[in-house]
């Protein structure tokens, strides 16, 4: 005789070391929030370094920010916000057992992420061409010319501001670490899409999709801080 499955029974997607699904859900949720907390601490160190050097070398930061392509930075900001919306829709689709919609919205998220990388590659390539990469491809003369070319009309730059290489070093470290987190996100997204295609998730069990959403939102929020700090301030 068939009977309703209760929460105390062992379900197919319940790990053996948990007593029930509620305990498993609470444990994994705690784990993801602990992971997010250490990510905040990691980027917090980078933002602290930014703050210190921004105070010590304000002229360098003003000159460096003026040389950035604000339009491309703004486009990338809009692109990432769009990817956050698409991943929200993926989570919504998971709650309604819509496998095709989950795959569709993950594909949209990956497409937008690819656009972000494409724009960032253009920015990195431009800085390489202008020899603005400390330690790898830096030329004082070319750097000075670039800063003079992009300086505000009421600002005259006659020499390289002290600390300008620190600005570009932090720019590449901070945006590079952000990009690395996106690459990791791509790998996780493909893994989740493969699991989804095999029917591993349903409206009752979709923690991987929901937790990926939290991770992706965090990556987007980091960029929302990076954009004004490196491009506008």
N, C-alpha and C positions, 0 to 999 in steps of 0.2 A: 504494500500500500504506500503510495507516494505521500510525502508530507513536506511542509515548508521548511526551507533551510534556515536555521537560526544562526545568530552571530557566534554562538559558542561552538558550532560545528566547523570542521576544518574544510575551508573552501579551496578550490584548485590554485588560486593565486595567493593563498596565505602561506607565508614561510613557516617552516616547522618549528622554529624557536620562539614563535609568538603564540600566546594562548588564544587570542581571537583577533578579528580584523580591527577592532577599535584600538587594541594595544599596538598592532602593527602600524596603523595609520598615525597614531600619536608619536610613535618612536621615529618613523621616517620623517615626519614633519619637524620634529625637534632636530633631527640630523641636518636637514636642509637649512634650517634657520641658523644652526651653528656654523655651517659652511658659509652662509651669507655673511655672518658676523665676522669671520676671519677674512673674507674678501673686502669687507668694509675697512678693516684694520690695515690690510695691505695697501689699498688705494689711499687710505688716510695718511699713510706715511709719505706717499708721493705728493699728496696735496699739502702736507706740512712742509716738505722740501720746497714746493712751489711758493708757499707763503713766505718762507724765510728769504729766499733769493729774490722774490718780488719786492720785498721791503728793502733789501740791501742794494739792489740794482734797478731802481724804477725806470731809469732812462733806457736801459737795455730792453726791459719788458715792453715799454711803449714802442720802441723802434721795431722789436720783433713782431709784436702784434700787428703793427701797421703793414708789415710785409706779407701777412697772411691773406689768402683769398677768402674773404668773408662770405662771398656768394656761394662758393663751393661748400664751405663749412655750414652755411645755413641749409643748403640743399641736403647735405648729409644728415643734418638734424631732423629735417622733415621726413627723410627716408626712414630713419630709425624709429621715429614716432609711429610711422605707418606700419613698421614691422611689429611694434608692440601691439597695435590694434589687431593685426592679423593673427598674432599668437593668442590673443584673447578670444578671437573667434574660433581658433582651434580648440581651446579649452571648452568653450561653449558647445562646440560640436561633439566633443567627447562626452559631455554630460547628457547629450541626446542620442548617443549611440550611432552617430552618423560618421562612419568610417571614411567615406569618400570626401566628406567636407573636411575632416581632420587632415587628410593628405593634401587637399587643395590649399588649405590655409597654411600648412607648413611649407608647401612649395612657394607660396606668395612670400612668406617670411624669408626663405632662403634667397629668393629672387631679389628682394629689397636689400638683403645683406650683401649680395653680390654687387648691386649698384653702389652701395657704400664703399666696398673695397675698390671698385673701379675708380670712383672719385678720389679716394685716398691715394691710390696709386698715381693718379695724375698730380696730386699735390706733392707727394714724395719725389716723383720724377722731376718736377719743376725745381725743387730744392736741390736735388742732385745736380741738375744742369747749371744752377746758379752757384754751385759749390758752397752750400750752406749746411753741410753735414759734418759736425765736429768729429775729429778723429779719423774720418774716412775720406772725406772730400771737402776740405775747407780751404778757401782762399780769401785772405783779408781784403784784397783789392776788389774782387768780385762781390764779396759780402757788403762792402761799403757802398759800391755802386747800386746794389739791389735795395739797400736800406734808403739811400738817397732818392731812388726812383719812386719808392712807395711812401716816403715820409709825407705827413700832412703839409698842406700849403704854407702854414705858418711856422713850420719847424724846419730848421736847416741843420743837416748832419754833416759835419766836416771830418769826423773821425769815428771809428768804431766805438760804440758805447762800451764801457767796462762791464764785463759779465755777459756779453751778447752770446758767446758760445754756450754759456750755462743755460740761457733761454732755449736755444735750439736743442741742446742735449736733453733738457727736460721735456721739450715738445716731442722729440722722437721716442723717449722712454715712455711717457704717459700715453701718447696715442698708440705706440707700438704695443704696450701691454693691453690696452683696450682692444686692439685688433686681434691679439693673441686669444683673448677671451672669446671674441667672436668666432675665431677659427675652431676653438673647442666647442662652442655652441653649434657650429655647423656639423661637427662630428656627432654630437649628441642628437641633433635633429634627424640626421640620416638614420641613426640607430633606432630612434623612436618611430620613424616612418616605416622602417622595415618590420618592426614589431606590430605596428598598427595594421599593415597590409596582411599580416598573418593572423589577424583577429585576436591578438593578445589582450587588448583592452576593451572594456565595455563601460556602460554608464555607471556601473557600480565600482569599477576598478580602473582608474586611469591616473595614478599618482605621478608616473613619469612625465606625462604631458603637463600636468599642473605645475610640477616642480621645475620643469624646463621653462615654463612661462615665467616663474619667479626669477630664475637665473637670467633670462633674456631681458626682462624688465630692468633688472639691476644693471646689466651692461648698457642699456639705453640711458639709464639715469646717470651713469658715469659720464657718458658723452655729453649729456645736457649740461653737466658741470664743466667739462673740458672745453666746450665750444666758447662760452663767454670768457673763461679764464685765459685761454691761449689766443683767441682771435679778437676779442672785443675790449678787454680791460687794458 
